[in-house]
Amino acid sequence: MDFITSFDISASGLSAQRKKMDVIVSNLANASTIQTPEGGPYKRKVVVLAAEPVNSKFGSALNDALSQVKVQEIFEDGEGLKKVHDPTHPNADDQGFVTYPNVNVMTEMADMITVNRAYEACVTALDVTKNMALKALDIGK
Amino acid sequence: MDKVTTQKTVSNPSPQTIKPVGKDSGKPQGAFGDMLKQAVTEINQLQNNADKAITGVQLGQSGSIHEAMIALEKADISFRAMMQVRNKILDAYQEIMRMQV
């Protein structure tokens, strides 16, 4: 069924946006976390998306041109950690500085809106695909 | 003009395209039935997938909501398509039964 290809591509988009959302929530929740199991403060995570050929069973040349999306990796952004002078803090270093995460709440909120819109776009594409399939079933009625 | 040419081809098909229908015509017997069976099996598989997906979501085991919803939509559309095929087959059958001999 050819409409299933569209469904699968939309599904990959939805999954990728969900993963991005998970990472954004993790960044926001840890916006002021100064201790991690690896040591040091929490570092902002960034999702890298990559295109992937659609694995359809038809395997036609037309489907080779299509690609769905997948999460390639989640990398840690170690740049721009904030150092605050606070000698009384238990996590302060020798010079009395505490290192805070490089999470900018404004950036995360903007990313969240982008993710939300992308998710909505995928759902709309899915709905349109479904309506097209249902319309095709009305042929000859 | 296009329409006329199309009609002409339909009314005068070349003899090569007409395949003999009889015992010596290869293996067409049951081919339609096989196809129907395969389609129904495929649709049943989609229904089972939808069932599994929604159970997984309800039990909080695995899978996300959108995957379950998409599985449901796939099952729904393929089932509707099967219903249309069934309606067409029944229409054809009843048309033949109404035929005056």
gemmi code that builds the backbone of each chain (N, CA, C; Angstrom):
import gemmi

chains = {
    "A": [
        ("MET", (0.849, -1.192, 0.000), (0.000, 0.000, 0.000), (0.880, 1.235, 0.000)),
        ("ASP", (0.706, 2.051, -1.006), (1.663, 3.132, -1.194), (1.543, 4.217, -0.130)),
        ("PHE", (0.332, 4.402, 0.427), (0.200, 5.472, 1.424), (0.950, 5.153, 2.706)),
        ("ILE", (1.279, 3.876, 2.889), (1.996, 3.479, 4.102), (3.406, 4.070, 4.110)),
        ("THR", (3.977, 4.275, 2.898), (5.293, 4.919, 2.820), (5.238, 6.318, 3.423)),
        ("SER", (4.209, 7.091, 3.040), (4.051, 8.439, 3.609), (3.876, 8.359, 5.119)),
        ("PHE", (3.092, 7.377, 5.553), (2.868, 7.216, 6.989), (4.187, 6.968, 7.709)),
        ("ASP", (5.022, 6.101, 7.113), (6.284, 5.755, 7.773), (7.215, 6.962, 7.851)),
        ("ILE", (7.231, 7.760, 6.771), (8.096, 8.945, 6.793), (7.610, 9.922, 7.853)),
        ("SER", (6.280, 10.126, 7.912), (5.721, 11.010, 8.940), (6.050, 10.472, 10.330)),
        ("ALA", (5.934, 9.172, 10.492), (6.217, 8.566, 11.796), (7.662, 8.802, 12.210)),
        ("SER", (8.595, 8.714, 11.234), (10.001, 8.958, 11.577), (10.192, 10.401, 12.030)),
        ("GLY", (9.480, 11.325, 11.347), (9.564, 12.737, 11.746), (9.029, 12.943, 13.147)),
        ("LEU", (7.895, 12.311, 13.444), (7.298, 12.457, 14.776), (8.242, 11.909, 15.845)),
        ("SER", (8.835, 10.741, 15.567), (9.749, 10.151, 16.555), (10.963, 11.049, 16.772)),
        ("ALA", (11.489, 11.600, 15.672), (12.671, 12.457, 15.800), (12.344, 13.703, 16.618)),
        ("GLN", (11.165, 14.292, 16.382), (10.797, 15.494, 17.137), (10.556, 15.169, 18.599)),
        ("ARG", (10.013, 13.972, 18.862), (9.818, 13.562, 20.258), (11.170, 13.449, 20.967)),
        ("LYS", (12.147, 12.867, 20.242), (13.483, 12.723, 20.835), (14.082, 14.096, 21.124)),
        ("LYS", (13.913, 15.033, 20.183), (14.421, 16.395, 20.391), (13.776, 17.018, 21.623)),
        ("MET", (12.466, 16.771, 21.748), (11.728, 17.317, 22.897), (12.284, 16.740, 24.199)),
        ("ASP", (12.558, 15.437, 24.208), (13.133, 14.803, 25.402), (14.426, 15.496, 25.803)),
        ("VAL", (15.273, 15.779, 24.787), (16.573, 16.393, 25.070), (16.383, 17.819, 25.587)),
        ("ILE", (15.429, 18.552, 25.006), (15.190, 19.929, 25.461), (14.709, 19.924, 26.909)),
        ("VAL", (13.797, 19.001, 27.224), (13.299, 18.901, 28.602), (14.450, 18.569, 29.549)),
        ("SER", (15.326, 17.670, 29.108), (16.491, 17.327, 29.934), (17.366, 18.553, 30.168)),
        ("ASN", (17.571, 19.362, 29.112), (18.375, 20.581, 29.260), (17.731, 21.548, 30.248)),
        ("LEU", (16.394, 21.718, 30.113), (15.693, 22.672, 30.983), (15.711, 22.199, 32.427)),
        ("ALA", (15.481, 20.901, 32.613), (15.419, 20.371, 33.982), (16.766, 20.506, 34.681)),
        ("ASN", (17.841, 20.424, 33.868), (19.187, 20.482, 34.456), (19.850, 21.839, 34.247)),
        ("ALA", (19.026, 22.866, 34.091), (19.574, 24.191, 33.785), (20.490, 24.702, 34.889)),
        ("SER", (20.349, 24.186, 36.109), (21.250, 24.646, 37.173), (21.873, 23.483, 37.926)),
        ("THR", (22.051, 22.351, 37.220), (22.668, 21.180, 37.846), (24.181, 21.320, 37.804)),
        ("ILE", (24.835, 21.276, 38.976), (26.280, 21.458, 38.974), (27.025, 20.167, 39.284)),
        ("GLN", (26.272, 19.090, 39.519), (26.942, 17.808, 39.754), (26.364, 16.764, 38.819)),
        ("THR", (27.242, 16.015, 38.152), (26.794, 14.922, 37.282), (27.615, 13.691, 37.613)),
        ("PRO", (27.153, 12.498, 37.242), (27.947, 11.284, 37.501), (29.324, 11.344, 36.848)),
        ("GLU", (29.440, 12.036, 35.705), (30.749, 12.123, 35.031), (31.628, 13.173, 35.689)),
        ("GLY", (31.074, 13.920, 36.623), (31.805, 15.006, 37.252), (31.593, 16.305, 36.510)),
        ("GLY", (31.698, 17.416, 37.223), (31.489, 18.711, 36.605), (30.025, 19.029, 36.440)),
        ("PRO", (29.728, 20.189, 35.890), (28.330, 20.586, 35.730), (27.676, 19.861, 34.558)),
        ("TYR", (26.349, 19.974, 34.482), (25.602, 19.432, 33.342), (25.969, 20.213, 32.095)),
        ("LYS", (26.158, 19.497, 30.995), (26.464, 20.175, 29.721), (25.273, 20.024, 28.791)),
        ("ARG", (24.973, 21.116, 28.111), (23.805, 21.145, 27.214), (23.920, 20.066, 26.143)),
        ("LYS", (22.813, 19.351, 25.909), (22.791, 18.300, 24.885), (22.120, 18.833, 23.621)),
        ("VAL", (22.654, 18.421, 22.487), (22.108, 18.842, 21.195), (21.865, 17.596, 20.348)),
        ("VAL", (20.687, 17.548, 19.696), (20.332, 16.407, 18.848), (20.798, 16.672, 17.421)),
        ("VAL", (21.416, 15.679, 16.792), (21.804, 15.774, 15.382), (20.899, 14.829, 14.595)),
        ("LEU", (20.163, 15.401, 13.642), (19.264, 14.590, 12.817), (19.948, 14.245, 11.503)),
        ("ALA", (19.623, 13.090, 10.959), (20.213, 12.660, 9.691), (19.141, 12.030, 8.817)),
        ("ALA", (19.309, 12.184, 7.509), (18.370, 11.559, 6.561), (18.747, 10.100, 6.386)),
        ("GLU", (17.718, 9.295, 6.127), (17.923, 7.851, 6.017), (17.004, 7.362, 4.901)),
        ("PRO", (17.478, 6.494, 4.009), (16.590, 6.026, 2.938), (15.401, 5.256, 3.503)),
        ("VAL", (14.263, 5.404, 2.841), (13.045, 4.724, 3.294), (13.177, 3.245, 2.986)),
        ("ASN", (12.938, 2.405, 3.982), (13.019, 0.957, 3.729), (11.637, 0.436, 3.371)),
        ("SER", (11.288, 0.597, 2.113), (9.996, 0.093, 1.652), (10.223, -1.234, 0.950)),
        ("LYS", (9.198, -2.076, 0.970), (9.385, -3.393, 0.374), (9.306, -3.340, -1.139)),
        ("PHE", (8.767, -2.236, -1.668), (8.661, -2.138, -3.121), (10.029, -1.872, -3.740)),
        ("GLY", (10.825, -1.058, -3.065), (12.190, -0.837, -3.501), (12.316, -0.293, -4.906)),
        ("SER", (11.374, 0.532, -5.304), (11.462, 1.104, -6.642), (12.448, 2.261, -6.649)),
        ("ALA", (12.824, 2.676, -7.856), (13.766, 3.777, -7.992), (13.181, 5.063, -7.422)),
        ("LEU", (11.845, 5.157, -7.497), (11.190, 6.362, -6.986), (11.356, 6.453, -5.475)),
        ("ASN", (11.246, 5.303, -4.798), (11.363, 5.314, -3.348), (12.793, 5.540, -2.883)),
        ("ASP", (13.775, 5.254, -3.764), (15.166, 5.501, -3.385), (15.418, 6.978, -3.144)),
        ("ALA", (14.643, 7.824, -3.845), (14.838, 9.263, -3.695), (14.264, 9.774, -2.389)),
        ("LEU", (13.360, 9.007, -1.778), (12.730, 9.461, -0.540), (13.637, 9.163, 0.642)),
        ("SER", (13.566, 10.017, 1.634), (14.315, 9.700, 2.851), (13.503, 10.087, 4.072)),
        ("GLN", (13.637, 9.279, 5.087), (13.035, 9.609, 6.369), (14.128, 10.131, 7.285)),
        ("VAL", (13.748, 10.531, 8.476), (14.712, 11.175, 9.362), (14.990, 10.257, 10.549)),
        ("LYS", (16.211, 10.324, 11.021), (16.550, 9.561, 12.232), (17.483, 10.399, 13.098)),
        ("VAL", (17.546, 10.046, 14.359), (18.447, 10.755, 15.267), (19.836, 10.154, 15.105)),
        ("GLN", (20.763, 10.945, 14.582), (22.120, 10.449, 14.334), (22.880, 10.306, 15.647)),
        ("GLU", (22.905, 11.393, 16.414), (23.584, 11.331, 17.707), (23.096, 12.464, 18.600)),
        ("ILE", (23.405, 12.351, 19.872), (23.127, 13.424, 20.822), (24.484, 13.825, 21.383)),
        ("PHE", (24.958, 15.008, 20.991), (26.300, 15.378, 21.454), (26.223, 16.433, 22.539)),
        ("GLU", (27.276, 16.493, 23.337), (27.331, 17.438, 24.451), (28.033, 18.690, 24.002)),
        ("ASP", (27.393, 19.816, 24.273), (27.971, 21.109, 23.932), (28.699, 21.615, 25.170)),
        ("GLY", (30.043, 21.569, 25.143), (30.811, 21.940, 26.332), (31.199, 23.406, 26.384)),
        ("GLU", (30.709, 24.198, 25.414), (31.116, 25.608, 25.328), (30.282, 26.485, 26.265)),
        ("GLY", (30.914, 27.519, 26.777), (30.181, 28.582, 27.472), (29.662, 28.230, 28.843)),
        ("LEU", (30.408, 27.379, 29.574), (30.002, 27.091, 30.953), (30.213, 28.352, 31.800)),
        ("LYS", (29.234, 28.625, 32.655), (29.288, 29.876, 33.430), (30.019, 29.651, 34.754)),
        ("LYS", (30.958, 30.562, 35.060), (31.675, 30.461, 36.336), (31.208, 31.599, 37.236)),
        ("VAL", (30.761, 31.214, 38.411), (30.245, 32.214, 39.355), (31.107, 32.156, 40.620)),
        ("HIS", (31.520, 33.331, 41.095), (32.350, 33.382, 42.297), (31.457, 33.223, 43.518)),
        ("ASP", (31.643, 32.115, 44.243), (30.808, 31.825, 45.413), (31.614, 30.927, 46.339)),
        ("PRO", (32.582, 31.499, 47.099), (33.532, 30.681, 47.885), (32.862, 29.828, 48.957)),
        ("THR", (31.657, 30.207, 49.407), (31.029, 29.439, 50.481), (30.301, 28.204, 49.966)),
        ("HIS", (30.170, 28.102, 48.652), (29.444, 26.973, 48.050), (30.248, 25.682, 48.224)),
        ("PRO", (29.576, 24.566, 48.575), (30.340, 23.307, 48.761), (31.025, 22.817, 47.490)),
        ("ASN", (30.550, 23.210, 46.311), (31.158, 22.756, 45.064), (32.160, 23.757, 44.500)),
        ("ALA", (32.528, 24.761, 45.268), (33.461, 25.770, 44.771), (34.855, 25.178, 44.597)),
        ("ASP", (35.589, 25.633, 43.555), (36.950, 25.133, 43.331), (37.948, 25.934, 44.172)),
        ("ASP", (39.242, 25.744, 43.896), (40.290, 26.358, 44.715), (40.170, 27.876, 44.757)),
        ("GLN", (39.811, 28.459, 43.595), (39.705, 29.915, 43.537), (38.327, 30.426, 43.987)),
        ("GLY", (37.462, 29.520, 44.439), (36.145, 29.933, 44.917), (35.103, 30.076, 43.831)),
        ("PHE", (35.362, 29.463, 42.650), (34.391, 29.561, 41.553), (33.539, 28.295, 41.464)),
        ("VAL", (32.247, 28.468, 41.200), (31.342, 27.347, 40.942), (30.991, 27.387, 39.455)),
        ("THR", (31.119, 26.238, 38.760), (30.798, 26.191, 37.327), (29.347, 25.773, 37.155)),
        ("TYR", (28.595, 26.590, 36.424), (27.176, 26.315, 36.163), (26.991, 25.857, 34.715)),
        ("PRO", (25.918, 25.120, 34.416), (25.706, 24.615, 33.037), (25.572, 25.739, 32.015)),
        ("ASN", (25.811, 25.366, 30.747), (25.722, 26.344, 29.657), (24.326, 26.350, 29.036)),
        ("VAL", (23.302, 26.022, 29.830), (21.938, 25.977, 29.303), (21.344, 27.379, 29.347)),
        ("ASN", (20.885, 27.844, 28.172), (20.191, 29.123, 28.112), (18.698, 28.827, 27.979)),
        ("VAL", (17.941, 29.234, 28.986), (16.518, 28.881, 29.018), (15.788, 29.473, 27.811)),
        ("MET", (16.168, 30.668, 27.389), (15.523, 31.312, 26.230), (15.720, 30.467, 24.965)),
        ("THR", (16.959, 30.033, 24.754), (17.242, 29.197, 23.578), (16.425, 27.919, 23.611)),
        ("GLU", (16.359, 27.314, 24.798), (15.611, 26.060, 24.915), (14.130, 26.288, 24.631)),
        ("MET", (13.585, 27.404, 25.104), (12.161, 27.687, 24.857), (11.917, 27.871, 23.358)),
        ("ALA", (12.828, 28.595, 22.698), (12.671, 28.797, 21.250), (12.755, 27.463, 20.513)),
        ("ASP", (13.701, 26.617, 20.931), (13.829, 25.277, 20.320), (12.556, 24.464, 20.533)),
        ("MET", (11.965, 24.654, 21.720), (10.760, 23.905, 22.052), (9.624, 24.295, 21.105)),
        ("ILE", (9.497, 25.587, 20.819), (8.445, 26.040, 19.895), (8.695, 25.458, 18.510)),
        ("THR", (9.969, 25.475, 18.079), (10.298, 24.903, 16.762), (9.904, 23.431, 16.699)),
        ("VAL", (10.246, 22.696, 17.750), (9.927, 21.262, 17.791), (8.416, 21.057, 17.749)),
        ("ASN", (7.701, 21.886, 18.518), (6.245, 21.770, 18.554), (5.652, 21.985, 17.169)),
        ("ARG", (6.131, 23.012, 16.478), (5.609, 23.314, 15.137), (5.953, 22.192, 14.152)),
        ("ALA", (7.172, 21.663, 14.258), (7.575, 20.584, 13.349), (6.717, 19.354, 13.582)),
        ("TYR", (6.411, 19.085, 14.849), (5.562, 17.933, 15.186), (4.177, 18.118, 14.589)),
        ("GLU", (3.650, 19.349, 14.762), (2.321, 19.646, 14.200), (2.317, 19.481, 12.692)),
        ("ALA", (3.405, 19.918, 12.051), (3.487, 19.802, 10.590), (3.445, 18.336, 10.178)),
        ("CYS", (4.160, 17.495, 10.915), (4.160, 16.054, 10.591), (2.769, 15.465, 10.774)),
        ("VAL", (2.078, 15.873, 11.844), (0.722, 15.356, 12.081), (-0.207, 15.815, 10.963)),
        ("THR", (-0.060, 17.085, 10.544), (-0.907, 17.587, 9.453), (-0.644, 16.811, 8.172)),
        ("ALA", (0.625, 16.545, 7.887), (0.970, 15.774, 6.682), (0.324, 14.391, 6.744)),
        ("LEU", (0.355, 13.819, 7.941), (-0.250, 12.502, 8.137), (-1.748, 12.544, 7.879)),
        ("ASP", (-2.406, 13.593, 8.407), (-3.855, 13.730, 8.217), (-4.200, 13.890, 6.745)),
        ("VAL", (-3.390, 14.697, 6.052), (-3.661, 14.916, 4.626), (-3.500, 13.604, 3.864)),
        ("THR", (-2.457, 12.844, 4.185), (-2.249, 11.546, 3.540), (-3.450, 10.637, 3.764)),
        ("LYS", (-3.926, 10.632, 5.008), (-5.079, 9.783, 5.349), (-6.303, 10.219, 4.569)),
        ("ASN", (-6.536, 11.540, 4.506), (-7.710, 12.029, 3.774), (-7.620, 11.697, 2.291)),
        ("MET", (-6.391, 11.757, 1.750), (-6.225, 11.394, 0.340), (-6.571, 9.923, 0.123)),
        ("ALA", (-6.110, 9.069, 1.040), (-6.409, 7.636, 0.908), (-7.915, 7.398, 1.011)),
        ("LEU", (-8.581, 8.107, 1.950), (-10.026, 7.922, 2.108), (-10.776, 8.452, 0.893)),
        ("LYS", (-10.273, 9.563, 0.331), (-10.903, 10.114, -0.873), (-10.794, 9.115, -2.021)),
        ("ALA", (-9.625, 8.461, -2.116), (-9.427, 7.485, -3.193), (-10.420, 6.341, -3.060)),
        ("LEU", (-10.788, 6.011, -1.810), (-11.751, 4.926, -1.596), (-13.158, 5.342, -1.992)),
        ("ASP", (-13.384, 6.674, -2.114), (-14.706, 7.159, -2.519), (-14.896, 7.116, -4.025)),
        ("ILE", (-13.835, 6.801, -4.772), (-13.952, 6.765, -6.232), (-15.015, 5.753, -6.629)),
        ("GLY", (-15.944, 6.189, -7.462), (-16.954, 5.270, -7.981), (-18.157, 5.106, -7.082)),
        ("LYS", (-18.220, 5.851, -6.014), (-19.378, 5.730, -5.113), (-20.544, 6.531, -5.653)),
    ],
    "B": [
        ("MET", (-10.476, 13.938, -29.057), (-9.797, 13.037, -29.993), (-9.142, 11.881, -29.247)),
        ("ASP", (-8.575, 12.227, -28.127), (-7.933, 11.207, -27.309), (-8.906, 10.098, -26.928)),
        ("LYS", (-10.101, 10.548, -26.576), (-11.119, 9.620, -26.115), (-11.487, 8.619, -27.226)),
        ("VAL", (-11.597, 9.159, -28.443), (-11.989, 8.316, -29.576), (-10.952, 7.219, -29.790)),
        ("THR", (-9.669, 7.635, -29.782), (-8.615, 6.632, -30.016), (-8.629, 5.570, -28.919)),
        ("THR", (-8.870, 6.023, -27.703), (-8.894, 5.044, -26.605), (-10.020, 4.045, -26.818)),
        ("GLN", (-11.175, 4.568, -27.195), (-12.320, 3.674, -27.397), (-12.046, 2.664, -28.499)),
        ("LYS", (-11.350, 3.165, -29.518), (-11.040, 2.283, -30.643), (-10.166, 1.113, -30.184)),
        ("THR", (-9.155, 1.451, -29.373), (-8.276, 0.375, -28.895), (-9.042, -0.601, -28.037)),
        ("VAL", (-9.987, -0.077, -27.275), (-10.726, -0.971, -26.387), (-11.642, -1.884, -27.208)),
        ("SER", (-12.296, -1.298, -28.228), (-13.246, -2.106, -28.990), (-12.551, -3.063, -29.962)),
        ("ASN", (-11.322, -2.716, -30.367), (-10.599, -3.601, -31.286), (-9.268, -4.032, -30.667)),
        ("PRO", (-9.307, -4.844, -29.672), (-8.033, -5.240, -29.078), (-7.274, -6.179, -30.000)),
        ("SER", (-5.978, -6.068, -29.968), (-5.174, -6.927, -30.832), (-5.295, -8.370, -30.337)),
        ("PRO", (-5.275, -9.334, -31.253), (-5.497, -10.717, -30.840), (-4.450, -11.235, -29.862)),
        ("GLN", (-3.248, -10.622, -29.881), (-2.194, -11.132, -28.992), (-2.527, -10.881, -27.524)),
        ("THR", (-3.284, -9.800, -27.273), (-3.549, -9.457, -25.873), (-4.603, -10.354, -25.245)),
        ("ILE", (-5.408, -11.008, -26.081), (-6.464, -11.864, -25.523), (-5.865, -13.224, -25.193)),
        ("LYS", (-5.999, -13.592, -23.931), (-5.456, -14.888, -23.526), (-6.576, -15.901, -23.499)),
        ("PRO", (-6.314, -17.100, -23.959), (-7.369, -18.104, -23.939), (-7.727, -18.487, -22.516)),
        ("VAL", (-9.035, -18.625, -22.263), (-9.475, -19.039, -20.937), (-9.891, -20.492, -21.027)),
        ("GLY", (-9.136, -21.329, -20.464), (-9.465, -22.749, -20.522), (-8.517, -23.525, -19.661)),
        ("LYS", (-8.507, -24.848, -19.882), (-7.672, -25.679, -19.024), (-6.188, -25.487, -19.323)),
        ("ASP", (-5.858, -25.076, -20.549), (-4.447, -24.983, -20.916), (-3.875, -23.578, -20.693)),
        ("SER", (-4.600, -22.729, -19.990), (-4.135, -21.338, -19.841), (-3.270, -21.175, -18.591)),
        ("GLY", (-2.223, -21.998, -18.501), (-1.276, -21.822, -17.396), (-1.912, -22.126, -16.054)),
        ("LYS", (-1.799, -21.164, -15.117), (-2.304, -21.431, -13.773), (-3.121, -20.255, -13.244)),
        ("PRO", (-4.100, -19.797, -14.008), (-4.862, -18.672, -13.493), (-5.935, -19.077, -12.491)),
        ("GLN", (-6.245, -20.383, -12.438), (-7.289, -20.817, -11.515), (-6.857, -20.548, -10.088)),
        ("GLY", (-7.742, -19.903, -9.333), (-7.432, -19.628, -7.936), (-6.516, -18.440, -7.742)),
        ("ALA", (-6.057, -17.830, -8.844), (-5.146, -16.692, -8.710), (-5.842, -15.535, -8.012)),
        ("PHE", (-7.095, -15.306, -8.395), (-7.836, -14.214, -7.760), (-8.062, -14.508, -6.280)),
        ("GLY", (-8.417, -15.764, -6.018), (-8.631, -16.168, -4.635), (-7.367, -16.006, -3.796)),
        ("ASP", (-6.247, -16.405, -4.402), (-4.952, -16.267, -3.701), (-4.668, -14.814, -3.367)),
        ("MET", (-4.927, -13.973, -4.380), (-4.654, -12.545, -4.203), (-5.499, -11.988, -3.065)),
        ("LEU", (-6.780, -12.397, -3.078), (-7.711, -11.921, -2.048), (-7.260, -12.390, -0.668)),
        ("LYS", (-6.835, -13.664, -0.641), (-6.391, -14.255, 0.620), (-5.185, -13.491, 1.163)),
        ("GLN", (-4.256, -13.187, 0.235), (-3.045, -12.472, 0.637), (-3.389, -11.090, 1.163)),
        ("ALA", (-4.324, -10.426, 0.475), (-4.728, -9.087, 0.900), (-5.354, -9.131, 2.283)),
        ("VAL", (-6.229, -10.129, 2.493), (-6.895, -10.246, 3.796), (-5.877, -10.546, 4.885)),
        ("THR", (-4.896, -11.406, 4.563), (-3.847, -11.717, 5.543), (-3.070, -10.467, 5.921)),
        ("GLU", (-2.750, -9.681, 4.906), (-1.987, -8.452, 5.139), (-2.773, -7.483, 6.032)),
        ("ILE", (-4.076, -7.375, 5.733), (-4.933, -6.472, 6.516), (-5.054, -6.977, 7.946)),
        ("ASN", (-5.161, -8.306, 8.077), (-5.238, -8.897, 9.419), (-3.962, -8.601, 10.197)),
        ("GLN", (-2.822, -8.675, 9.490), (-1.530, -8.385, 10.130), (-1.516, -6.943, 10.639)),
        ("LEU", (-2.029, -6.011, 9.807), (-2.071, -4.602, 10.211), (-2.979, -4.419, 11.429)),
        ("GLN", (-4.112, -5.142, 11.441), (-5.018, -5.052, 12.592), (-4.320, -5.561, 13.853)),
        ("ASN", (-3.576, -6.668, 13.701), (-2.857, -7.219, 14.855), (-1.796, -6.242, 15.343)),
        ("ASN", (-1.091, -5.607, 14.380), (-0.075, -4.621, 14.757), (-0.701, -3.484, 15.557)),
        ("ALA", (-1.874, -3.015, 15.076), (-2.564, -1.921, 15.768), (-2.934, -2.347, 17.179)),
        ("ASP", (-3.427, -3.583, 17.293), (-3.787, -4.132, 18.603), (-2.599, -4.119, 19.548)),
        ("LYS", (-1.466, -4.624, 19.022), (-0.252, -4.719, 19.837), (0.216, -3.339, 20.259)),
        ("ALA", (0.184, -2.403, 19.297), (0.675, -1.043, 19.578), (-0.157, -0.394, 20.668)),
        ("ILE", (-1.477, -0.525, 20.551), (-2.351, 0.148, 21.526), (-2.232, -0.529, 22.886)),
        ("THR", (-2.047, -1.862, 22.897), (-1.841, -2.552, 24.177), (-0.557, -2.074, 24.829)),
        ("GLY", (0.505, -1.932, 24.007), (1.782, -1.466, 24.537), (1.662, -0.098, 25.171)),
        ("VAL", (0.923, 0.800, 24.507), (0.767, 2.158, 25.042), (-0.049, 2.122, 26.332)),
        ("GLN", (-1.135, 1.344, 26.317), (-2.008, 1.297, 27.491), (-1.285, 0.724, 28.700)),
        ("LEU", (-0.427, -0.263, 28.475), (0.300, -0.873, 29.590), (1.555, -0.082, 29.933)),
        ("GLY", (1.838, 0.946, 29.158), (3.015, 1.755, 29.424), (4.313, 1.025, 29.183)),
        ("GLN", (4.261, -0.040, 28.366), (5.479, -0.830, 28.141), (6.409, -0.137, 27.161)),
        ("SER", (5.950, -0.063, 25.919), (6.849, 0.477, 24.905), (6.022, 1.195, 23.845)),
        ("GLY", (6.708, 1.833, 22.943), (6.026, 2.510, 21.847), (5.426, 3.821, 22.300)),
        ("SER", (5.318, 4.752, 21.358), (4.772, 6.052, 21.698), (3.352, 6.164, 21.164)),
        ("ILE", (2.673, 7.215, 21.595), (1.261, 7.386, 21.224), (1.123, 7.514, 19.715)),
        ("HIS", (2.041, 8.299, 19.105), (1.863, 8.522, 17.667), (2.051, 7.230, 16.879)),
        ("GLU", (2.951, 6.358, 17.356), (3.134, 5.084, 16.650), (1.858, 4.241, 16.732)),
        ("ALA", (1.228, 4.242, 17.908), (-0.016, 3.486, 18.060), (-1.104, 4.072, 17.164)),
        ("MET", (-1.206, 5.402, 17.145), (-2.241, 6.047, 16.327), (-2.016, 5.746, 14.849)),
        ("ILE", (-0.739, 5.779, 14.424), (-0.449, 5.511, 13.014), (-0.784, 4.062, 12.679)),
        ("ALA", (-0.482, 3.151, 13.595), (-0.833, 1.743, 13.367), (-2.347, 1.598, 13.232)),
        ("LEU", (-3.094, 2.336, 14.081), (-4.561, 2.292, 14.001), (-5.045, 2.817, 12.656)),
        ("GLU", (-4.443, 3.938, 12.203), (-4.878, 4.531, 10.931), (-4.606, 3.587, 9.767)),
        ("LYS", (-3.415, 2.957, 9.817), (-3.074, 1.998, 8.754), (-4.109, 0.890, 8.705)),
        ("ALA", (-4.444, 0.357, 9.886), (-5.418, -0.733, 9.954), (-6.770, -0.256, 9.449)),
        ("ASP", (-7.159, 0.965, 9.855), (-8.465, 1.511, 9.470), (-8.571, 1.651, 7.955)),
        ("ILE", (-7.550, 2.279, 7.345), (-7.629, 2.551, 5.901), (-7.582, 1.247, 5.116)),
        ("SER", (-6.706, 0.306, 5.524), (-6.637, -0.938, 4.762), (-7.942, -1.720, 4.897)),
        ("PHE", (-8.588, -1.633, 6.069), (-9.858, -2.334, 6.252), (-10.939, -1.716, 5.366)),
        ("ARG", (-10.948, -0.371, 5.306), (-11.930, 0.297, 4.433), (-11.713, -0.098, 2.977)),
        ("ALA", (-10.421, -0.189, 2.582), (-10.114, -0.583, 1.200), (-10.647, -1.989, 0.935)),
        ("MET", (-10.466, -2.883, 1.917), (-10.956, -4.245, 1.749), (-12.476, -4.253, 1.633)),
        ("MET", (-13.153, -3.420, 2.432), (-14.614, -3.347, 2.366), (-15.076, -2.901, 0.985)),
        ("GLN", (-14.340, -1.947, 0.397), (-14.710, -1.480, -0.940), (-14.584, -2.611, -1.953)),
        ("VAL", (-13.497, -3.380, -1.847), (-13.308, -4.518, -2.763), (-14.447, -5.508, -2.596)),
        ("ARG", (-14.807, -5.788, -1.352), (-15.903, -6.714, -1.054), (-17.215, -6.206, -1.649)),
        ("ASN", (-17.470, -4.896, -1.500), (-18.703, -4.331, -2.068), (-18.735, -4.508, -3.569)),
        ("LYS", (-17.591, -4.266, -4.209), (-17.533, -4.394, -5.666), (-17.790, -5.838, -6.090)),
        ("ILE", (-17.194, -6.781, -5.358), (-17.375, -8.191, -5.707), (-18.842, -8.575, -5.550)),
        ("LEU", (-19.468, -8.145, -4.469), (-20.876, -8.463, -4.226), (-21.748, -7.852, -5.305)),
        ("ASP", (-21.436, -6.593, -5.701), (-22.205, -5.933, -6.757), (-22.138, -6.753, -8.033)),
        ("ALA", (-20.930, -7.188, -8.379), (-20.753, -7.957, -9.613), (-21.526, -9.267, -9.534)),
        ("TYR", (-21.459, -9.904, -8.372), (-22.166, -11.180, -8.172), (-23.671, -10.990, -8.342)),
        ("GLN", (-24.197, -9.933, -7.705), (-25.651, -9.712, -7.786), (-26.068, -9.342, -9.180)),
        ("GLU", (-25.204, -8.608, -9.867), (-25.501, -8.247, -11.266), (-25.636, -9.510, -12.105)),
        ("ILE", (-24.739, -10.466, -11.867), (-24.793, -11.726, -12.641), (-26.039, -12.514, -12.262)),
        ("MET", (-26.401, -12.530, -10.979), (-27.581, -13.280, -10.547), (-28.868, -12.699, -11.131)),
        ("ARG", (-28.856, -11.379, -11.393), (-30.054, -10.738, -11.955), (-30.160, -10.957, -13.468)),
        ("MET", (-29.114, -11.517, -14.051), (-29.070, -11.634, -15.505), (-30.161, -12.579, -16.023)),
        ("GLN", (-30.890, -12.134, -17.088), (-31.931, -12.973, -17.685), (-31.282, -13.998, -18.610)),
        ("VAL", (-31.681, -15.234, -18.449), (-31.112, -16.261, -19.340), (-32.143, -16.613, -20.417)),
    ],
}
model = gemmi.Model(1)
for chain_id, residues in chains.items():
    chain = gemmi.Chain(chain_id)
    for i, (resn, *xyz) in enumerate(residues, 1):
        res = gemmi.Residue()
        res.name, res.seqid = resn, gemmi.SeqId(i, " ")
        for name, pos in zip(("N", "CA", "C"), xyz):
            atom = gemmi.Atom()
            atom.name, atom.element = name, gemmi.Element(name[0])
            atom.pos, atom.b_iso = gemmi.Position(*pos), 0.0
            res.add_atom(atom)
        chain.add_residue(res)
    model.add_chain(chain)
structure = gemmi.Structure()
structure.add_model(model)
structure.setup_entities()
